[in-house]
Each structure stands twice: as structure tokens, then as C-alpha cells.
Amino acid sequence: MILRPYQSRALDELWEWFHKHDSGNPIVNAVVGAGKSVLIAALGQRAMSEYPGTRILVVVHQKELLEQNLEKLRAVWPQAPVGVHSASVGKSDLGHDILYATIGSIQKKAHMLGRVDLVLCDECHLINPKEEGMWRNLIAGLQKYNPACRVIGWTGTPFRGSGVWLTAGDTPLFHGVATKVTMRELIDLGFLAPLKAGGVKTVISAEGIAVVNGDYKISELAERADKEELVEAACDEIVQLAADRKRWLVFCVTVEHAKHVRDALLARGIASGVVSAVTPKAERASLIEDFRAGRLRCLCNVAVLTTGFDVPEVDCIALLRNTKSPVLYVQIAGRGMRVVGANIVESAARGKSDCLWLDFTDTTSNLGPVDAIQGRGPKRKMASEAPVKLCDTCGSINSVSARVCIDCGAPFDIAESDPHGVRASAAAIMSGQTTLTRYTVDRVTYAKHNKPGKPPSLRVEYWHGLRVVAKEWVGIESENQYARARASHWWYRRTGGNTPDTVDEALFIHSEHPYAFAFPSAIIVNETSKYPEIISQEWEQAA
């Protein structure tokens, strides 16, 4: 098998990382569609060719991934000395130079494996950040028998559900990102199909829902999302907006929620099924096969079909569950980005040039473009070591005195950490997309906005129907001359009078003379930004 140029480049960069670092474990950041299983196979062949006698263990968390990886290995290297150790596959090999295993089956058998030189962990974001759990116990056991054993992590999301780099923490297993194949790179090369946001009217807000372990509490989220009127309205929109789409995936909160969505789609003539973690394996396989063959148009799923699921024909994803997890967000989006065929040209010829993204939640607006998601990590001390810092661009561990990242070269003086969460600059599903929406304005409300250390401002909220569609902050008390001038112009446009000295005075004037305040009949809002930005306003007559 001939590797794609970016795959050869990624392997060369991984090799260079090992030459540059005498110790430590790297991550290969390769997104959906990059061909991680091909890269793993090619790495194994290269390692054993250049270093005869190398013993390699490839570990995955589920049967489907093992079978995918094994299939690619045999395509790349038909004569590979490979064995399989997995109860779900029904094999218990141990003595081969290359061993593919599921973590549940291999976790307690380090003492039976002998010397292992390389451990390749697929979907490595699943590994516990602390020195505990199945993966960490297995690796610790292997390193007792071979202290020089190195671990390579493979993932398209090298951060945890909270957005913190896998390289962060007091005892990180991984120490840097050796190479990356990005979503934007593969889209530009034609190996991934872009997502196309569809304008939906039904919105499930997660505001006020409790957060547990970095994501919304399922019971509260289900209570918010699984309401008959929301399900019916969302299904009406899906059927209308995805009328020309062939394979739909709908991500739901609970099994009951998924059943309600399925039933609503069935009532609208859409052949649909439900898959979840509790669906019996044989039934799940049958449903997926029906979906793959086109006998089912839609699968409504709960907590599955995010990894190890490869149906390139998926051309519509509907999100009916909110999430704060950038890992889950990226994985969900990736299910619709595979091309049908070798590239986007061939895919378009077969009827798929993009994937429709229907987000009925506030996830996209909160997390931003899926191809711009990256991790975060504040400066901190690692236990018993000199001070270090993480590169915000790639996550690699660097000396605290480093001016540029040792791995990616990003300068630290401009790569500042965002302490609040995953960095995402816009609400569009893909970077570069712009969403402009015109809203008629039904009413405007005003309030005082206080920010510690700064003068108060006047918060203005524009309402369309029963929801606020945009906000702006008017710096009536600002010490900045430009902001003050803008505030004066804003006030005069709406009242025709002189600008008050304080926000409290402005609110008093409004309370006494509310009808003297003019407001635009409509606003044009740029919804690409995380916080909607008013681009222009329409006035029925001059104020």
C-alpha cells in the first residue's frame, strides 16, 4: 500500500520526535479520515524493518477498532507476524512480535507478554490522567519488564473532555504531540467532506443545567430535551432540511429520548432505528448493516457511534443533545466527514459533497468551529521536577525558560493560555463560515452591567419573540474617549438628547420616559462569533 503524502510526513515527524527526545511518550494527533490504522500498520512495519527484533503491542478499547486496525495492517503488510488477544474476537495469542489486543483482555497480562518495546494506544484520550486504571496499570507492568518501553498515543483529540491537554497533570503519560494531521488539512486536500450548517429554529438550551465530570448532567439534560413539543418540532425541521440527504445520524440524550425521536421520524415516513450502549450486540450490528445498506435512513443513537463507526455515506448529522466536551463534539462531527470513495471529487460524483449539520442545541455556539478546537493547559509544576510549561498550540511539555516550543516552534510570548476552557473562536461549524441572520426586533431591554475593576456599562438586549438574539454594551461611563464618543452617538440616535453621565441616570430616564426611546425595527446579526455581533440595524424612520 502506498501512503498518502501527509501520512509519510506524519511518520517521518514521529521518527524525528524520537530522535529529538531520549525519553517520554509522544502523541500522534490524527483526525478522523487521516487513516490512523494505516499509520499504525506502517509504523509497525518500519520499526521492525529498521530495528529487527522490535516487539509491538497495539491496544484498543473495543472490538470494532481492533478489527479495523488489523484489516489495515494485513493490507499494508500481508506477511506481518501478528497475533490477536481479545475475548470479544475469540483469540488469546501472546507470543507474536506484533500483538493487537483489547484493553479489557490484556490489562492484567503484562507478566505473560515478555519484553515489549512499543505500546501503541489507539483513542489514547480515554486513558486515565492519573496513574491508575486499566491502561496505566498495563503500561506500568510492561515497563517493569522493559524500562525502555515507549508508548505512542493515537487520537484526533489530544485533550480530555474538559479541554485540558493529555500532556497536563502531575503524572502525565504523554509528553508532547509529535505530529498532527488536521481536519482543515484533509478538507483542503479533498480527503474529508466539510460540514454545512443548516439553519434551525428549534433550540435546546443547556443554560442552568448542572455539570458533572466536565459535561452536562444527563438526567437534567434529558428533562430539558425530551419534551414532546421539542421532539416534534425538531423532527419536522430534520425532515424538511434533510429531504435530499441519504443517511442521517441523530445524537440523543437517553434511550427514551432516542425512542421518542425515532417514533416521531417513523410517523413522518422515515425508516429509523435506535442504537445505544444497551442494544444487544447482534441487534446493533443488524441495525448498522441495515443503515449501511440504505434500508434504514436514520439511526438515533445514545452514547455510541462516535468511534469505531465508519459509514462514509452519512451526509446529515442532527444534534439533539448538548455537550460541553470538545472530545465528544469533534467525534460526533467526524461521523459525517468521511468521503465516499478516495477523495471529495469521487465522493461528490457519488452524491456526497458535504455533510449537513443540524445543531438543535447551543453546542456549536459555545464550542465554536469544529476544525478550530484545540486543547489548553496552564503553566504548572510537575511533581519532583523543574518548572515546565505546556505549549498552547500543540500541548508539548517545555522548559519554563523556552522562548519557542521544542516541537512545533510556536512562540510562547503570543501563545497565551485561555484559563476558561477550550479555545474556539466562532460559532460556525467550520472556520471561515459566516452566518448572518436578520431578526425583527420586538422589544429592547436595558440593565446595568458591572465588571470588577472597570466602570459600569449599559447592557442592551434585543428581543425577537421570546428570546434575546443579540446584546451590546454601551460605555456611558467609559474612560476611553472613543468608547465614550460611540456611547454618545448611540444615545443621541435613540433619544435625540444629551448623553447622561452615569448608567444609573440612563436607566432612570428610561424608566420615566420608556416610549421616548427609539429602537431599530430589525438587526443583522453575525452568528459566526461565539457571542452574536450586531452588524447593522434597520430603522423605519429617523429618530
N, C-alpha and C positions, 0 to 999 in steps of 0.2 A: 504494500500500500504506500502510495506517495503522499507525504504530508503536505498540507497546505502551508504556504509561506509563513503565516503567523504562528502555526504550530511548530515549525522548525525553529523560528525565532524564540518562541517561548522555552523550548527545550535547551537551546543554547544559553539563554539567560539564566535558567535554573542551574545549568552546569557551572556557569560563571559565578553564581552565588556561592556554590560550594567551594570554589577556588578562592573566593574572597573571604569566606568565613570558615575558620578552622573548627568551630563548634556551633551548636544551635540548629534549630529546625526551621525550614522555610515553608511558606505557603505559596501555592500556585493559584492565583486568582483568575479563574477562567469561567466566564459566564455561560449561561445556557446556550447550546448550539456551538460552543467552541470545540467540542469533541474531547472532553476530559478522559473518557475511556480510551480513545485513540492515543492521547498523550501519555496516559499511564502505561499502555502497552508499549509504545515506542520508547519510553524511558526505561522500562524493564529490559528491552532488547539491547539498548545502548549500554546500560550499566553492565550487563553480563558479557557483552562483547568487549568492552574496554577494560573491564575488571573481572576476568574469569573467576568463577567460584563465588561470586556475589549471591547472597540469598535474600529473597524479597518476599515480604508479606503485604498483600493488598487487602485492606479491611473496609467493609461497607456495613451499613446498618440494616439493609433489607435485601431480600432475595432478588427482587427485580433489578436492583443496581448491580448485584453480583453477576447476574446473567448477562446484562448489557455489557459490563466491563469484560467479562470472559469472552463474549462473542467478538468484540473488537480485538482482543489480544490474539485470538486464533486467526482473525482476518489479516492482522499486521504480521503475525509470526506463527504460521501454522505448526511449526515444529517446537514451539515453546515447551519447556519442561515444567508444565503447570499442573497443579492439583487443586482440589476444592475441599474446603472444610466448612460444611454448613448443614445443620439438621434440616432446614427447610428445603434444601436441594437434595438431601438424602445421601450426602457423601462426607467422609471423615478422613480424607487424605492428610498426611502430616509431613512426609519425607521429601517433598519436591522442592526444587530450587526456587520456584515461584509458586506461592500458595495464595489463592483467593479464598477469603473467609468472611462470614458474617460475624459481627462483634459478639452477638449473643452466644454463638457456638464456640468461639475461640478465646473468650475473655480470660478463662482460668487455666489455659493450657500453655503458657509461656515455657514451663519446665519441660514440655514434650516437644517443643519445636527445635531445640538446639540453637545454634548461632543464627541470628537474623541480622542482616546489615542495613536493610532499608525497610521501613514500615510506611506504606502509602495509605493514608486515611482519607477516603472519599467522604464528601459532605462534612468536612472537619469542623464546621461551626457548631456541630452537635456535641463536641467534646466538652466535658466539664472544665471550666476555667480553674477550678481547684484541683488539688492532687487527690482526686477520688473519682469513683465511678468506673464503669466497665473499661472505657478506652484508656484512662490514665493508669488503672491497675495493670492492664495488659502491657502497656509500654514500659512501666516501671519494672515489671517482671522480666521483659525481654532485655532491658538494659542491665539487669543483674548478671545475665549470662554474656552479654556483649556491651560493655560500657560505651563503645564507639558507635553503637547503633544510632542511626539518624532517622528522623521522622519527617515526612513530607505531607503537608496538608493540602487537600484539593477542595476548592469551593468557588462558587461565584459570588459569595457574600462573606468576606473575611472579617466579619464582626458579629457580635451577639445580637439578640433581639433588641437590646437596649441601644444598639448602635456603637458600642464600645469595641475597639479593635480586639481581635483574638490575641494580639501581642501584649495587651494590657494586663495588669494584675501583678501580685507579688510573686506568683509562681507560674508564669505563662509557659505553655508547652511550645509555642511558636515565637520566633524572634524577628521575623521580617517577611515581607512579601517579595519573593524572588522575581516574579514575572506576573504580568497580567494581560489578559485578553478581554477587552471591554465590550460592553453592549454597543456603544457607539461605533467602535471599530468594525464590528461584524455587520452592523447595519450598513455602514458606508461601503463595505466590501461586497454586500449583497448576500451574506450568509445568514442574516436574520431579517425577519419582516418587522417593520415598525408597527407600533400601536397607534391607533387612530381614535381619539376621544370622541365619543358621541354625547351630544348634549341631552342630559336627562333632567326631568323636572322633579321627580321624587327623590328626596334626600333623607337619609337616616343619619341624624347627628349623634355623636357619642359624647356630647357635652354633659358633664356631670356624672358620667359612669366611672365607677371605681377602677383602679388599675392594680392588677395582681401579677407579679413576676414580669413586669415590663409590658403587659398587654391588658386589654380591657377584660373585666370580669365577665365570664361567659354568661352566667345566669342573668346579670343585669343587661348585657348586650342583647340576649335573646328576648327579654321582656320588651326592649325598645324596638327591635327589628321585626319580631314575629307577630305583627299585628295584621289582621285580615285586610284592612284598608291599604296598608303599605305594600303587602304582598301582591294584592290585586293590581294596584297602580303600577308597581314596578314591572309586573309581568305584562301588562298592557304595553308599556314602553319597550320592553325587550322584544316582544313580538313585532312591534311596529318598526323599531330601529334596526333590528337584525333580520328583517324579512329576506334579504338576499344573502345571508350567511348560512354556511352549511353545518358547522359543528359549534355548539355553544357549551361553554363551561360556566356554571353558576356557583359561586362560593357563598355558602350559607353558614349560619351560626351554630345551629344544633341539628340533630337528626329530625326532630319535629318540624323545625323551620324548613329544612330541605324538602320534607314530605309535603308541606303546605305549598311550597313553590312548585314542586313537581305537579301536584294536583291542579294548581292554577294553570300551568302550562298545558297539561293534558286537556283541560276544559277548553283551551284555545286551539286545540288540534295539533299540538307539538309533542311528538313522541319523546318522552323523557323518562329518566330513571334516577335513583338515589344511590350514592355510594358513600360509605363512611368507614371509620375505623372498626365498627362493629358488624359491618356487612361480611358474611361468611366469604372466605377466600374464593371458593368456586363460583359463588354468585357474583362477586365483584369482577372476577375475570370474565364471566359471561357478559356482564353489563358493558365492560370496557370493550370487549370484542364486538358487541352489537353497535356500540358508539363508533368504533373504528370503521366498521363496515357500512355505516350510514343507516342502520336500522333504527337507531336512536339518534335524534338530532341534538338532544341536550342531556347533559349529566349535571345533576345538582349534587354537590359534594360537601362534606364536612370533614375538615382536618386530614384530607388525603388528596392525592393527585397534585401534590406540589413538588415532589421529587420522584424519580423513577417512573414517570409517566410521559410517554413520548408518542403523541398523536399530532403530527405536523399539520393535519387538516383543520385543527382548531382555529377558527377565524373570528370568534366572538367570546369575550370574557365579560361576565356580569358580576360585579362585586356587591353582594348584599350583606357583607359582614365587615364592620370596621376593624382596623388593626393599627396598633402603634408600632408594630415590629417591622423594621426595614427588611429583615430577612424574609419574613412571610410575604411582604409586599413584592419584593423582587421575584421571589419564587412563583407567586401567582401570575405576575405579568409574563414571566418567561414561558408559561404553558402555551401562550398564544403566539410566540415569536418565531418558532421554528418554521423553516420554509418547506414547501412541498417539492422536493427534488434537490438538485445540487446547489441551486442559488436562487436569488429572488426573480431572475428572468424566467427560469423554468417554472418557478412557483406561480408567478403571475400568469403564465401560459396555462397552468392547471387551475386557475381561478382564485388564487390567493396572493394578493399583493400587499396586504396589511392585515392586522387583526383589530376588530372593533373593540374598544374599551368602554364599557358602560359602568361607571362607578356611581352607585346609588348611596354612597357613604361620603364622609368627609376625609377619607384616607388620602386621596391624591392631593387635595388641597393642603393637607397637613404635612405630608412627607415629600411632596414635590416630584419632579420628573424622575422616572424610574431609572433612567440611564445616567443620572447625576448623583445617585445615592453613594455615599461613602462613609467610612467609619469615623470615629473620634477617639481621642484619648488625651487626657490632661497630663502634664508633667507630674512625675511621681518617682519615688524611690523604690527600687526593687529590694527585696529582703536581702540583707547582708552584702549589698553591692554598692558601688559608687552611684551617685545620682545619674539618672538617664532621662531621656525624653522620647516620646513617640512622634514619628512624622505624621502629620495630619493628612498628607497626600497618599501615603502607601501603608502606614502603620508600622514601619520598621523601627526597631529599638536602636537609638543612637546615644552617643556620649552627650552629656549635658552641655559640653562646650562646642558641639558640632555646629558649624555655620550652615552646612547643607546636608541633606540626608545621604547616608552612605550608600543607599541602594537606588533611590530614584533621582537624587540630585536636587530635590526641591529645597529652596532656601527657607530656613526657619524664621527669618525675620518677617516673612509675608504669609507664612502658613500657620496662622493663629488657630488655636482650638476654639470650637464653639462649645461652651460648657453646658448648653441646654439640650443637646441631642444631635441626631443625625443631621448633617448639613444637606439641605435641599433648597434650591434657590427659586423654584417656581412650582405652580400648581398644575401646569400641563403635564400630561403623562409622559411625553418625550421632550427633552430640552430642544429649544428652538421653535416650539409650537407657541402660538399666541391665540388666546381665546378672548374675544371682545364680545360683550353682551350688552344689549340695550335694555334698560329697565325703566318702565314708567315709575315715577315717584308719587306714592300715595300720601306720604307724610314724612316729616323730618322731626327728630327729637334731639334735645341738647342736654349736655351734662358736663359737670366739672371733672377733669381728668388730672389726677395728682401723680407725679412721678418723683420718687425720692431724689433730692439734690437738684431738681430743676423747677422752674416756675410752672404753675398750673396752666393747662390749656383747655380750650373749649372742644369737647368731643361732640361731633355731629354725626348722627346716624340716619341713613337714608333707607326708608322702608318701601318695599314692594309687596303689597298684600300683607301677609302675616310675618314676614321675615326681613331682617336687616340685610341689604345686599351690598352695602359699602359704608365705610366710615372715613371721616377725615378729622384731623386735629388742627385747630386754628390757634396760632400762637399769639393771643391777645396780649399776654404779659411777657412775651419772649424778650430776652435781652439782645437778641440778634436783630440787627437793623433790617435785613432782608425779610426775615420771617415776620417782623412787625409790619412792614410795608404790605406784605401779602395779606396779613390779617385785616389791615385797614381796607384794602381793596375788596376783600371778601365781605366785610361788614357793610360797606357802602353799597355793594351790588344788591344786598338783600334788604337793607333798611333805608338807604339814602341818607343816613345820619353819620355823625362822627363816632369813631371807634371809642368804646368805653375803656377805662384804664385797667379794669380787672375783669376776670371771668365771672365773679360773683355779681358785678354790676350788669354784665351782659345777660346773665340768667334772670336777674330781676327785671330788666327791660322786657325780656321775652315773656315773663310771667304776667306783666302788666299789659303788654300790647302784643299778644301772640299773632294776631291777624295782620300786624304791620310787617311781619317777616315774610318776604317772598322766598320761594324755593323753586328749583328747576322742575319742569314737567317730566323730564326724563334725563337719565345719565348713561353714559357709555363707560362700561367698567372693563378693565383689563384683568381677567381672571387667571392670567398666567402667573401672577405674583401669588406668593403664599397668602398675603393679605390683599384682597381686591383693591385695585387702584382706579380712582376716577380719572378717566382720560379726557372727557369733555362733557358738557352739560347742554341741555336744550331748554330754552326759555320761551314761553308762549308770547310774552311781551316784556319789554324792558322794565326793570324795576325802578 
